[in-house]
Amino acid sequence: MATDALLEIRGLDLRYGSSHVLHGVDLNLGDRPLGILGRNGMGKTSLCNTILGLHPNSAGTIRFDGVDLSGLAPEKRASMGIGYVPQGRRVFRSLTVEEHLKIVARKGGAWTIDRVYETFPRLKERRRNLGNALSGGEQQMLAIGRALLLNPRLMVLDEPTEGLAPAIVSDVVKLIELIAQEGIAVLLVEQNLHAALASVKDVAIMVGGEVVERMTAQALEEDTAMQKRHLGLEPGQAG
């Protein structure tokens, strides 16, 4: 079936040994930012890792701009235009901020090291500091800036607001909005419901390794019964 989706996932299965983690996941992502929501252990991070090629899928297909990603290494997928901000940031303890950025910087794209520093002035101030000397918020800025320097067509962000102060969460939400406005597709995995609904237009809910619901962010915001059933949130609870 023809599709205009940049990312198209069909019948995706993932197994870790005897554990069946993803069950026939179907998902399309076009130009509307999409949030993946669900309780812990529902397969959200596993989905991200499979898209990035960090875990080989057991069945099904992942297509990026019409190209089947089966068998392609993570670095090849990154070179095709898939940027990744992993859960936990994965900042190298022994590299400075500037060394992190120089490793991935490419010439000719809209995102440069100077632009990252303009977007995150705190990183410029800390550019000679090692990764293990950064706060959690600074590490998240670095992880996002590092992914943007690939000048990706798709950004996959896994729990980017985890453990951050509310003011920094607000900054991350604004940056995700900016990324989307620049035409970069966004796939956002997020536990913070308020942050997710402020960042994306559509949401998909995962339960037990399956996508069980897909709707607009506004529809989920108004459906407190859905929030309670699938996310375990009581009315008024942001997550």
Secondary structure, 3 states (H helix, E strand, C coil): CCCCCCEEEEEEEEEECCEEEEEEEEEEECCCCEEEECCCCCCHHHHHHHHCCCCCCCEEEEEECCEECCCCCHHHHHHCCEEEECCCCCCCCCCEHHHHHHHHCCCCCCCCHHHHHHHCHHHHHCCCCEHHHCCHHHHHHHHHHHHHCCCCCEEEEECCCCCCCHHHHHHHHHHHHHHHHCCCEEEEECCCHHHHHHHCCEEEEEECCEEEEEEEHHHHHHCHHHHHHHHCCCCCCCC
